[in-house]
Amino acid sequence: MRTTLTLDEDVATRLQALRQAHREGFKSIINRALRLGLEALEQPQEGGVVYRTRPIGVGVCLLGSLDNVAEAVAVAEGDAYR
């Protein structure tokens, strides 16, 4: 398959360095890099950390609704909060 790629400058520089170090053609280096990259992308992600929290009972809510911030502050601080 023939296609045109536009490479970022840093990627092109690294590919050129690899090509010279391994004395391979540009096409060969590109294909090898793509194969390795595709293999890495196809692998399931490992090492993800799973965080768990334990629920605790805190009792009944003392407010009818937590939507009214002024009411919540009044209950927590008393009516003198203003």
PDB file of N, CA, C and O in Angstrom:
ATOM      1  N   MET A   1       0.852  -1.180   0.000  1.00  0.00           N
ATOM      2  CA  MET A   1       0.000   0.000   0.000  1.00  0.00           C
ATOM      3  C   MET A   1       0.895   1.239   0.000  1.00  0.00           C
ATOM      4  O   MET A   1       1.881   1.306   0.734  1.00  0.00           O
ATOM      5  N   ARG A   2       0.553   2.176  -0.797  1.00  0.00           N
ATOM      6  CA  ARG A   2       1.302   3.419  -0.886  1.00  0.00           C
ATOM      7  C   ARG A   2       0.454   4.527  -0.272  1.00  0.00           C
ATOM      8  O   ARG A   2      -0.730   4.669  -0.577  1.00  0.00           O
ATOM      9  N   THR A   3       1.086   5.307   0.597  1.00  0.00           N
ATOM     10  CA  THR A   3       0.378   6.418   1.231  1.00  0.00           C
ATOM     11  C   THR A   3       1.368   7.536   1.534  1.00  0.00           C
ATOM     12  O   THR A   3       2.582   7.341   1.460  1.00  0.00           O
ATOM     13  N   THR A   4       0.848   8.696   1.872  1.00  0.00           N
ATOM     14  CA  THR A   4       1.684   9.841   2.227  1.00  0.00           C
ATOM     15  C   THR A   4       1.488  10.126   3.707  1.00  0.00           C
ATOM     16  O   THR A   4       0.358  10.199   4.188  1.00  0.00           O
ATOM     17  N   LEU A   5       2.588  10.287   4.423  1.00  0.00           N
ATOM     18  CA  LEU A   5       2.544  10.611   5.843  1.00  0.00           C
ATOM     19  C   LEU A   5       3.158  11.987   6.065  1.00  0.00           C
ATOM     20  O   LEU A   5       4.166  12.335   5.450  1.00  0.00           O
ATOM     21  N   THR A   6       2.555  12.748   6.929  1.00  0.00           N
ATOM     22  CA  THR A   6       3.147  14.002   7.369  1.00  0.00           C
ATOM     23  C   THR A   6       3.607  13.773   8.805  1.00  0.00           C
ATOM     24  O   THR A   6       2.791  13.571   9.705  1.00  0.00           O
ATOM     25  N   LEU A   7       4.910  13.806   9.008  1.00  0.00           N
ATOM     26  CA  LEU A   7       5.484  13.511  10.317  1.00  0.00           C
ATOM     27  C   LEU A   7       5.812  14.788  11.073  1.00  0.00           C
ATOM     28  O   LEU A   7       6.227  15.786  10.484  1.00  0.00           O
ATOM     29  N   ASP A   8       5.622  14.743  12.374  1.00  0.00           N
ATOM     30  CA  ASP A   8       6.086  15.841  13.213  1.00  0.00           C
ATOM     31  C   ASP A   8       7.608  15.858  13.168  1.00  0.00           C
ATOM     32  O   ASP A   8       8.245  14.828  12.949  1.00  0.00           O
ATOM     33  N   GLU A   9       8.180  17.031  13.375  1.00  0.00           N
ATOM     34  CA  GLU A   9       9.629  17.198  13.242  1.00  0.00           C
ATOM     35  C   GLU A   9      10.408  16.279  14.179  1.00  0.00           C
ATOM     36  O   GLU A   9      11.417  15.695  13.783  1.00  0.00           O
ATOM     37  N   ASP A  10       9.939  16.153  15.427  1.00  0.00           N
ATOM     38  CA  ASP A  10      10.658  15.303  16.381  1.00  0.00           C
ATOM     39  C   ASP A  10      10.611  13.832  15.976  1.00  0.00           C
ATOM     40  O   ASP A  10      11.586  13.104  16.162  1.00  0.00           O
ATOM     41  N   VAL A  11       9.483  13.395  15.424  1.00  0.00           N
ATOM     42  CA  VAL A  11       9.355  12.007  14.978  1.00  0.00           C
ATOM     43  C   VAL A  11      10.260  11.754  13.775  1.00  0.00           C
ATOM     44  O   VAL A  11      10.935  10.727  13.710  1.00  0.00           O
ATOM     45  N   ALA A  12      10.276  12.677  12.837  1.00  0.00           N
ATOM     46  CA  ALA A  12      11.117  12.528  11.643  1.00  0.00           C
ATOM     47  C   ALA A  12      12.596  12.471  12.022  1.00  0.00           C
ATOM     48  O   ALA A  12      13.357  11.692  11.448  1.00  0.00           O
ATOM     49  N   THR A  13      12.999  13.290  12.978  1.00  0.00           N
ATOM     50  CA  THR A  13      14.391  13.299  13.420  1.00  0.00           C
ATOM     51  C   THR A  13      14.770  11.962  14.053  1.00  0.00           C
ATOM     52  O   THR A  13      15.841  11.421  13.779  1.00  0.00           O
ATOM     53  N   ARG A  14      13.893  11.436  14.891  1.00  0.00           N
ATOM     54  CA  ARG A  14      14.167  10.141  15.529  1.00  0.00           C
ATOM     55  C   ARG A  14      14.214   9.017  14.506  1.00  0.00           C
ATOM     56  O   ARG A  14      15.055   8.124  14.603  1.00  0.00           O
ATOM     57  N   LEU A  15      13.319   9.055  13.529  1.00  0.00           N
ATOM     58  CA  LEU A  15      13.321   8.027  12.492  1.00  0.00           C
ATOM     59  C   LEU A  15      14.593   8.089  11.649  1.00  0.00           C
ATOM     60  O   LEU A  15      15.152   7.051  11.296  1.00  0.00           O
ATOM     61  N   GLN A  16      15.043   9.277  11.329  1.00  0.00           N
ATOM     62  CA  GLN A  16      16.277   9.429  10.556  1.00  0.00           C
ATOM     63  C   GLN A  16      17.472   8.892  11.348  1.00  0.00           C
ATOM     64  O   GLN A  16      18.342   8.228  10.784  1.00  0.00           O
ATOM     65  N   ALA A  17      17.515   9.174  12.632  1.00  0.00           N
ATOM     66  CA  ALA A  17      18.612   8.684  13.470  1.00  0.00           C
ATOM     67  C   ALA A  17      18.599   7.157  13.524  1.00  0.00           C
ATOM     68  O   ALA A  17      19.655   6.531  13.434  1.00  0.00           O
ATOM     69  N   LEU A  18      17.431   6.554  13.668  1.00  0.00           N
ATOM     70  CA  LEU A  18      17.318   5.098  13.675  1.00  0.00           C
ATOM     71  C   LEU A  18      17.735   4.511  12.324  1.00  0.00           C
ATOM     72  O   LEU A  18      18.429   3.496  12.262  1.00  0.00           O
ATOM     73  N   ARG A  19      17.310   5.153  11.268  1.00  0.00           N
ATOM     74  CA  ARG A  19      17.648   4.680   9.922  1.00  0.00           C
ATOM     75  C   ARG A  19      19.162   4.645   9.737  1.00  0.00           C
ATOM     76  O   ARG A  19      19.704   3.680   9.199  1.00  0.00           O
ATOM     77  N   GLN A  20      19.830   5.683  10.176  1.00  0.00           N
ATOM     78  CA  GLN A  20      21.287   5.741  10.034  1.00  0.00           C
ATOM     79  C   GLN A  20      21.980   4.750  10.974  1.00  0.00           C
ATOM     80  O   GLN A  20      22.966   4.120  10.591  1.00  0.00           O
ATOM     81  N   ALA A  21      21.475   4.612  12.191  1.00  0.00           N
ATOM     82  CA  ALA A  21      22.103   3.718  13.159  1.00  0.00           C
ATOM     83  C   ALA A  21      21.967   2.253  12.744  1.00  0.00           C
ATOM     84  O   ALA A  21      22.885   1.458  12.949  1.00  0.00           O
ATOM     85  N   HIS A  22      20.827   1.900  12.163  1.00  0.00           N
ATOM     86  CA  HIS A  22      20.581   0.506  11.788  1.00  0.00           C
ATOM     87  C   HIS A  22      20.873   0.226  10.313  1.00  0.00           C
ATOM     88  O   HIS A  22      20.774  -0.908   9.844  1.00  0.00           O
ATOM     89  N   ARG A  23      21.235   1.286   9.600  1.00  0.00           N
ATOM     90  CA  ARG A  23      21.525   1.166   8.165  1.00  0.00           C
ATOM     91  C   ARG A  23      20.400   0.462   7.411  1.00  0.00           C
ATOM     92  O   ARG A  23      20.624  -0.459   6.626  1.00  0.00           O
ATOM     93  N   GLU A  24      19.201   0.925   7.677  1.00  0.00           N
ATOM     94  CA  GLU A  24      18.005   0.390   7.021  1.00  0.00           C
ATOM     95  C   GLU A  24      17.373   1.497   6.188  1.00  0.00           C
ATOM     96  O   GLU A  24      17.662   2.681   6.364  1.00  0.00           O
ATOM     97  N   GLY A  25      16.512   1.083   5.289  1.00  0.00           N
ATOM     98  CA  GLY A  25      15.768   2.050   4.495  1.00  0.00           C
ATOM     99  C   GLY A  25      14.676   2.707   5.328  1.00  0.00           C
ATOM    100  O   GLY A  25      14.241   2.181   6.353  1.00  0.00           O
ATOM    101  N   PHE A  26      14.252   3.863   4.859  1.00  0.00           N
ATOM    102  CA  PHE A  26      13.222   4.611   5.578  1.00  0.00           C
ATOM    103  C   PHE A  26      11.929   3.808   5.669  1.00  0.00           C
ATOM    104  O   PHE A  26      11.275   3.790   6.712  1.00  0.00           O
ATOM    105  N   LYS A  27      11.563   3.145   4.572  1.00  0.00           N
ATOM    106  CA  LYS A  27      10.342   2.336   4.541  1.00  0.00           C
ATOM    107  C   LYS A  27      10.409   1.224   5.581  1.00  0.00           C
ATOM    108  O   LYS A  27       9.421   0.967   6.269  1.00  0.00           O
ATOM    109  N   SER A  28      11.539   0.570   5.703  1.00  0.00           N
ATOM    110  CA  SER A  28      11.713  -0.519   6.656  1.00  0.00           C
ATOM    111  C   SER A  28      11.585  -0.021   8.098  1.00  0.00           C
ATOM    112  O   SER A  28      10.930  -0.655   8.926  1.00  0.00           O
ATOM    113  N   ILE A  29      12.214   1.115   8.386  1.00  0.00           N
ATOM    114  CA  ILE A  29      12.147   1.691   9.741  1.00  0.00           C
ATOM    115  C   ILE A  29      10.718   2.097  10.077  1.00  0.00           C
ATOM    116  O   ILE A  29      10.242   1.833  11.181  1.00  0.00           O
ATOM    117  N   ILE A  30      10.033   2.733   9.138  1.00  0.00           N
ATOM    118  CA  ILE A  30       8.642   3.158   9.357  1.00  0.00           C
ATOM    119  C   ILE A  30       7.767   1.945   9.639  1.00  0.00           C
ATOM    120  O   ILE A  30       6.986   1.952  10.590  1.00  0.00           O
ATOM    121  N   ASN A  31       7.891   0.899   8.818  1.00  0.00           N
ATOM    122  CA  ASN A  31       7.069  -0.295   9.013  1.00  0.00           C
ATOM    123  C   ASN A  31       7.349  -0.958  10.357  1.00  0.00           C
ATOM    124  O   ASN A  31       6.421  -1.414  11.024  1.00  0.00           O
ATOM    125  N   ARG A  32       8.612  -1.017  10.761  1.00  0.00           N
ATOM    126  CA  ARG A  32       8.958  -1.622  12.043  1.00  0.00           C
ATOM    127  C   ARG A  32       8.381  -0.797  13.190  1.00  0.00           C
ATOM    128  O   ARG A  32       7.819  -1.351  14.134  1.00  0.00           O
ATOM    129  N   ALA A  33       8.519   0.516  13.109  1.00  0.00           N
ATOM    130  CA  ALA A  33       7.993   1.398  14.156  1.00  0.00           C
ATOM    131  C   ALA A  33       6.471   1.280  14.250  1.00  0.00           C
ATOM    132  O   ALA A  33       5.912   1.234  15.345  1.00  0.00           O
ATOM    133  N   LEU A  34       5.815   1.234  13.109  1.00  0.00           N
ATOM    134  CA  LEU A  34       4.354   1.108  13.114  1.00  0.00           C
ATOM    135  C   LEU A  34       3.914  -0.236  13.687  1.00  0.00           C
ATOM    136  O   LEU A  34       2.948  -0.292  14.448  1.00  0.00           O
ATOM    137  N   ARG A  35       4.601  -1.309  13.336  1.00  0.00           N
ATOM    138  CA  ARG A  35       4.252  -2.624  13.884  1.00  0.00           C
ATOM    139  C   ARG A  35       4.384  -2.641  15.404  1.00  0.00           C
ATOM    140  O   ARG A  35       3.490  -3.109  16.109  1.00  0.00           O
ATOM    141  N   LEU A  36       5.512  -2.125  15.901  1.00  0.00           N
ATOM    142  CA  LEU A  36       5.714  -2.091  17.359  1.00  0.00           C
ATOM    143  C   LEU A  36       4.668  -1.209  18.040  1.00  0.00           C
ATOM    144  O   LEU A  36       4.135  -1.565  19.091  1.00  0.00           O
ATOM    145  N   GLY A  37       4.382  -0.073  17.442  1.00  0.00           N
ATOM    146  CA  GLY A  37       3.385   0.825  18.017  1.00  0.00           C
ATOM    147  C   GLY A  37       1.998   0.225  18.010  1.00  0.00           C
ATOM    148  O   GLY A  37       1.255   0.365  18.981  1.00  0.00           O
ATOM    149  N   LEU A  38       1.636  -0.448  16.918  1.00  0.00           N
ATOM    150  CA  LEU A  38       0.319  -1.075  16.842  1.00  0.00           C
ATOM    151  C   LEU A  38       0.192  -2.216  17.850  1.00  0.00           C
ATOM    152  O   LEU A  38      -0.859  -2.383  18.470  1.00  0.00           O
ATOM    153  N   GLU A  39       1.252  -2.995  18.014  1.00  0.00           N
ATOM    154  CA  GLU A  39       1.222  -4.065  19.011  1.00  0.00           C
ATOM    155  C   GLU A  39       1.006  -3.491  20.408  1.00  0.00           C
ATOM    156  O   GLU A  39       0.233  -4.035  21.196  1.00  0.00           O
ATOM    157  N   ALA A  40       1.682  -2.408  20.705  1.00  0.00           N
ATOM    158  CA  ALA A  40       1.526  -1.773  22.021  1.00  0.00           C
ATOM    159  C   ALA A  40       0.114  -1.234  22.214  1.00  0.00           C
ATOM    160  O   ALA A  40      -0.453  -1.349  23.301  1.00  0.00           O
ATOM    161  N   LEU A  41      -0.457  -0.647  21.163  1.00  0.00           N
ATOM    162  CA  LEU A  41      -1.810  -0.099  21.265  1.00  0.00           C
ATOM    163  C   LEU A  41      -2.874  -1.185  21.384  1.00  0.00           C
ATOM    164  O   LEU A  41      -3.923  -0.965  21.990  1.00  0.00           O
ATOM    165  N   GLU A  42      -2.606  -2.353  20.809  1.00  0.00           N
ATOM    166  CA  GLU A  42      -3.583  -3.436  20.840  1.00  0.00           C
ATOM    167  C   GLU A  42      -3.586  -4.198  22.162  1.00  0.00           C
ATOM    168  O   GLU A  42      -4.543  -4.914  22.457  1.00  0.00           O
ATOM    169  N   GLN A  43      -2.538  -4.056  22.955  1.00  0.00           N
ATOM    170  CA  GLN A  43      -2.455  -4.744  24.236  1.00  0.00           C
ATOM    171  C   GLN A  43      -3.368  -4.056  25.244  1.00  0.00           C
ATOM    172  O   GLN A  43      -3.469  -2.830  25.264  1.00  0.00           O
ATOM    173  N   PRO A  44      -4.034  -4.854  26.082  1.00  0.00           N
ATOM    174  CA  PRO A  44      -4.852  -4.226  27.128  1.00  0.00           C
ATOM    175  C   PRO A  44      -3.967  -3.457  28.093  1.00  0.00           C
ATOM    176  O   PRO A  44      -2.842  -3.862  28.385  1.00  0.00           O
ATOM    177  N   GLN A  45      -4.486  -2.356  28.576  1.00  0.00           N
ATOM    178  CA  GLN A  45      -3.733  -1.523  29.512  1.00  0.00           C
ATOM    179  C   GLN A  45      -3.590  -2.258  30.833  1.00  0.00           C
ATOM    180  O   GLN A  45      -4.565  -2.790  31.364  1.00  0.00           O
ATOM    181  N   GLU A  46      -2.379  -2.287  31.359  1.00  0.00           N
ATOM    182  CA  GLU A  46      -2.103  -2.975  32.610  1.00  0.00           C
ATOM    183  C   GLU A  46      -1.698  -1.970  33.683  1.00  0.00           C
ATOM    184  O   GLU A  46      -1.343  -0.826  33.398  1.00  0.00           O
ATOM    185  N   GLY A  47      -1.763  -2.432  34.904  1.00  0.00           N
ATOM    186  CA  GLY A  47      -1.228  -1.643  36.004  1.00  0.00           C
ATOM    187  C   GLY A  47      -2.125  -0.528  36.481  1.00  0.00           C
ATOM    188  O   GLY A  47      -1.687   0.324  37.254  1.00  0.00           O
ATOM    189  N   GLY A  48      -3.364  -0.510  36.045  1.00  0.00           N
ATOM    190  CA  GLY A  48      -4.268   0.511  36.535  1.00  0.00           C
ATOM    191  C   GLY A  48      -4.556   0.305  38.009  1.00  0.00           C
ATOM    192  O   GLY A  48      -4.790  -0.823  38.442  1.00  0.00           O
ATOM    193  N   VAL A  49      -4.543   1.357  38.768  1.00  0.00           N
ATOM    194  CA  VAL A  49      -4.790   1.272  40.199  1.00  0.00           C
ATOM    195  C   VAL A  49      -6.287   1.408  40.426  1.00  0.00           C
ATOM    196  O   VAL A  49      -6.925   2.334  39.923  1.00  0.00           O
ATOM    197  N   VAL A  50      -6.832   0.483  41.182  1.00  0.00           N
ATOM    198  CA  VAL A  50      -8.250   0.526  41.501  1.00  0.00           C
ATOM    199  C   VAL A  50      -8.399   1.064  42.916  1.00  0.00           C
ATOM    200  O   VAL A  50      -7.856   0.500  43.866  1.00  0.00           O
ATOM    201  N   TYR A  51      -9.119   2.130  43.045  1.00  0.00           N
ATOM    202  CA  TYR A  51      -9.368   2.732  44.357  1.00  0.00           C
ATOM    203  C   TYR A  51     -10.763   2.344  44.816  1.00  0.00           C
ATOM    204  O   TYR A  51     -11.724   2.393  44.049  1.00  0.00           O
ATOM    205  N   ARG A  52     -10.853   1.965  46.061  1.00  0.00           N
ATOM    206  CA  ARG A  52     -12.142   1.599  46.628  1.00  0.00           C
ATOM    207  C   ARG A  52     -12.346   2.389  47.925  1.00  0.00           C
ATOM    208  O   ARG A  52     -11.412   2.604  48.698  1.00  0.00           O
ATOM    209  N   THR A  53     -13.568   2.802  48.131  1.00  0.00           N
ATOM    210  CA  THR A  53     -13.917   3.457  49.395  1.00  0.00           C
ATOM    211  C   THR A  53     -15.005   2.635  50.065  1.00  0.00           C
ATOM    212  O   THR A  53     -15.885   2.081  49.407  1.00  0.00           O
ATOM    213  N   ARG A  54     -14.927   2.570  51.369  1.00  0.00           N
ATOM    214  CA  ARG A  54     -15.935   1.831  52.116  1.00  0.00           C
ATOM    215  C   ARG A  54     -17.025   2.794  52.553  1.00  0.00           C
ATOM    216  O   ARG A  54     -16.737   3.872  53.074  1.00  0.00           O
ATOM    217  N   PRO A  55     -18.264   2.409  52.342  1.00  0.00           N
ATOM    218  CA  PRO A  55     -19.353   3.279  52.806  1.00  0.00           C
ATOM    219  C   PRO A  55     -19.476   3.202  54.334  1.00  0.00           C
ATOM    220  O   PRO A  55     -19.222   2.165  54.947  1.00  0.00           O
ATOM    221  N   ILE A  56     -19.868   4.312  54.911  1.00  0.00           N
ATOM    222  CA  ILE A  56     -20.122   4.331  56.356  1.00  0.00           C
ATOM    223  C   ILE A  56     -21.472   4.984  56.582  1.00  0.00           C
ATOM    224  O   ILE A  56     -21.896   5.840  55.806  1.00  0.00           O
ATOM    225  N   GLY A  57     -22.132   4.585  57.627  1.00  0.00           N
ATOM    226  CA  GLY A  57     -23.412   5.190  57.979  1.00  0.00           C
ATOM    227  C   GLY A  57     -23.187   6.456  58.797  1.00  0.00           C
ATOM    228  O   GLY A  57     -22.460   6.432  59.791  1.00  0.00           O
ATOM    229  N   VAL A  58     -23.792   7.539  58.395  1.00  0.00           N
ATOM    230  CA  VAL A  58     -23.641   8.798  59.123  1.00  0.00           C
ATOM    231  C   VAL A  58     -24.948   9.244  59.751  1.00  0.00           C
ATOM    232  O   VAL A  58     -25.037  10.338  60.309  1.00  0.00           O
ATOM    233  N   GLY A  59     -25.943   8.411  59.660  1.00  0.00           N
ATOM    234  CA  GLY A  59     -27.220   8.748  60.266  1.00  0.00           C
ATOM    235  C   GLY A  59     -28.137   9.481  59.309  1.00  0.00           C
ATOM    236  O   GLY A  59     -27.886   9.567  58.106  1.00  0.00           O
ATOM    237  N   VAL A  60     -29.186   9.996  59.871  1.00  0.00           N
ATOM    238  CA  VAL A  60     -30.217  10.669  59.094  1.00  0.00           C
ATOM    239  C   VAL A  60     -29.807  12.113  58.832  1.00  0.00           C
ATOM    240  O   VAL A  60     -29.217  12.760  59.697  1.00  0.00           O
ATOM    241  N   CYS A  61     -30.112  12.609  57.666  1.00  0.00           N
ATOM    242  CA  CYS A  61     -29.826  14.004  57.311  1.00  0.00           C
ATOM    243  C   CYS A  61     -30.694  14.916  58.176  1.00  0.00           C
ATOM    244  O   CYS A  61     -31.904  14.714  58.279  1.00  0.00           O
ATOM    245  N   LEU A  62     -30.079  15.909  58.790  1.00  0.00           N
ATOM    246  CA  LEU A  62     -30.804  16.825  59.671  1.00  0.00           C
ATOM    247  C   LEU A  62     -31.544  17.908  58.898  1.00  0.00           C
ATOM    248  O   LEU A  62     -32.339  18.650  59.474  1.00  0.00           O
ATOM    249  N   LEU A  63     -31.293  18.000  57.623  1.00  0.00           N
ATOM    250  CA  LEU A  63     -31.950  19.003  56.790  1.00  0.00           C
ATOM    251  C   LEU A  63     -32.955  18.337  55.869  1.00  0.00           C
ATOM    252  O   LEU A  63     -32.826  17.164  55.518  1.00  0.00           O
ATOM    253  N   GLY A  64     -33.942  19.099  55.493  1.00  0.00           N
ATOM    254  CA  GLY A  64     -34.895  18.576  54.509  1.00  0.00           C
ATOM    255  C   GLY A  64     -34.235  18.415  53.157  1.00  0.00           C
ATOM    256  O   GLY A  64     -34.522  17.467  52.427  1.00  0.00           O
ATOM    257  N   SER A  65     -33.333  19.359  52.814  1.00  0.00           N
ATOM    258  CA  SER A  65     -32.661  19.329  51.521  1.00  0.00           C
ATOM    259  C   SER A  65     -31.311  20.023  51.652  1.00  0.00           C
ATOM    260  O   SER A  65     -31.177  21.002  52.386  1.00  0.00           O
ATOM    261  N   LEU A  66     -30.324  19.517  50.945  1.00  0.00           N
ATOM    262  CA  LEU A  66     -29.019  20.168  50.936  1.00  0.00           C
ATOM    263  C   LEU A  66     -28.902  21.166  49.790  1.00  0.00           C
ATOM    264  O   LEU A  66     -27.833  21.737  49.573  1.00  0.00           O
ATOM    265  N   ASP A  67     -29.984  21.380  49.059  1.00  0.00           N
ATOM    266  CA  ASP A  67     -29.968  22.306  47.932  1.00  0.00           C
ATOM    267  C   ASP A  67     -29.903  23.761  48.391  1.00  0.00           C
ATOM    268  O   ASP A  67     -29.373  24.608  47.672  1.00  0.00           O
ATOM    269  N   ASN A  68     -30.428  24.059  49.563  1.00  0.00           N
ATOM    270  CA  ASN A  68     -30.438  25.419  50.076  1.00  0.00           C
ATOM    271  C   ASN A  68     -29.215  25.602  50.979  1.00  0.00           C
ATOM    272  O   ASN A  68     -29.219  25.160  52.128  1.00  0.00           O
ATOM    273  N   VAL A  69     -28.179  26.248  50.463  1.00  0.00           N
ATOM    274  CA  VAL A  69     -26.924  26.413  51.192  1.00  0.00           C
ATOM    275  C   VAL A  69     -27.134  27.262  52.435  1.00  0.00           C
ATOM    276  O   VAL A  69     -26.551  26.971  53.479  1.00  0.00           O
ATOM    277  N   ALA A  70     -27.948  28.297  52.349  1.00  0.00           N
ATOM    278  CA  ALA A  70     -28.185  29.169  53.502  1.00  0.00           C
ATOM    279  C   ALA A  70     -28.811  28.385  54.648  1.00  0.00           C
ATOM    280  O   ALA A  70     -28.466  28.594  55.811  1.00  0.00           O
ATOM    281  N   GLU A  71     -29.723  27.492  54.321  1.00  0.00           N
ATOM    282  CA  GLU A  71     -30.357  26.675  55.357  1.00  0.00           C
ATOM    283  C   GLU A  71     -29.334  25.719  55.988  1.00  0.00           C
ATOM    284  O   GLU A  71     -29.328  25.525  57.204  1.00  0.00           O
ATOM    285  N   ALA A  72     -28.481  25.131  55.165  1.00  0.00           N
ATOM    286  CA  ALA A  72     -27.466  24.210  55.681  1.00  0.00           C
ATOM    287  C   ALA A  72     -26.504  24.934  56.607  1.00  0.00           C
ATOM    288  O   ALA A  72     -26.139  24.395  57.652  1.00  0.00           O
ATOM    289  N   VAL A  73     -26.082  26.145  56.249  1.00  0.00           N
ATOM    290  CA  VAL A  73     -25.173  26.922  57.091  1.00  0.00           C
ATOM    291  C   VAL A  73     -25.873  27.340  58.380  1.00  0.00           C
ATOM    292  O   VAL A  73     -25.269  27.329  59.453  1.00  0.00           O
ATOM    293  N   ALA A  74     -27.148  27.708  58.271  1.00  0.00           N
ATOM    294  CA  ALA A  74     -27.898  28.114  59.457  1.00  0.00           C
ATOM    295  C   ALA A  74     -28.002  26.969  60.454  1.00  0.00           C
ATOM    296  O   ALA A  74     -27.886  27.187  61.660  1.00  0.00           O
ATOM    297  N   VAL A  75     -28.218  25.756  59.970  1.00  0.00           N
ATOM    298  CA  VAL A  75     -28.315  24.603  60.868  1.00  0.00           C
ATOM    299  C   VAL A  75     -26.953  24.301  61.474  1.00  0.00           C
ATOM    300  O   VAL A  75     -26.856  24.006  62.665  1.00  0.00           O
ATOM    301  N   ALA A  76     -25.890  24.373  60.659  1.00  0.00           N
ATOM    302  CA  ALA A  76     -24.554  24.033  61.144  1.00  0.00           C
ATOM    303  C   ALA A  76     -23.995  25.088  62.092  1.00  0.00           C
ATOM    304  O   ALA A  76     -23.341  24.749  63.078  1.00  0.00           O
ATOM    305  N   GLU A  77     -24.246  26.368  61.802  1.00  0.00           N
ATOM    306  CA  GLU A  77     -23.628  27.454  62.572  1.00  0.00           C
ATOM    307  C   GLU A  77     -24.612  28.123  63.523  1.00  0.00           C
ATOM    308  O   GLU A  77     -24.206  28.891  64.395  1.00  0.00           O
ATOM    309  N   GLY A  78     -25.869  27.846  63.368  1.00  0.00           N
ATOM    310  CA  GLY A  78     -26.872  28.552  64.168  1.00  0.00           C
ATOM    311  C   GLY A  78     -27.308  29.780  63.415  1.00  0.00           C
ATOM    312  O   GLY A  78     -26.660  30.185  62.450  1.00  0.00           O
ATOM    313  N   ASP A  79     -28.373  30.361  63.832  1.00  0.00           N
ATOM    314  CA  ASP A  79     -28.917  31.528  63.134  1.00  0.00           C
ATOM    315  C   ASP A  79     -28.026  32.759  63.235  1.00  0.00           C
ATOM    316  O   ASP A  79     -28.261  33.728  62.512  1.00  0.00           O
ATOM    317  N   ALA A  80     -27.033  32.766  64.082  1.00  0.00           N
ATOM    318  CA  ALA A  80     -26.168  33.924  64.261  1.00  0.00           C
ATOM    319  C   ALA A  80     -25.064  33.973  63.209  1.00  0.00           C
ATOM    320  O   ALA A  80     -24.177  34.820  63.307  1.00  0.00           O
ATOM    321  N   TYR A  81     -25.087  33.106  62.219  1.00  0.00           N
ATOM    322  CA  TYR A  81     -24.010  33.072  61.213  1.00  0.00           C
ATOM    323  C   TYR A  81     -24.003  34.306  60.332  1.00  0.00           C
ATOM    324  O   TYR A  81     -22.987  34.630  59.717  1.00  0.00           O
ATOM    325  N   ARG A  82     -25.144  35.003  60.266  1.00  0.00           N
ATOM    326  CA  ARG A  82     -25.234  36.181  59.400  1.00  0.00           C
ATOM    327  C   ARG A  82     -24.556  37.294  60.064  1.00  0.00           C
ATOM    328  O   ARG A  82     -24.502  38.397  59.520  1.00  0.00           O
TER     329      ARG A  82
END
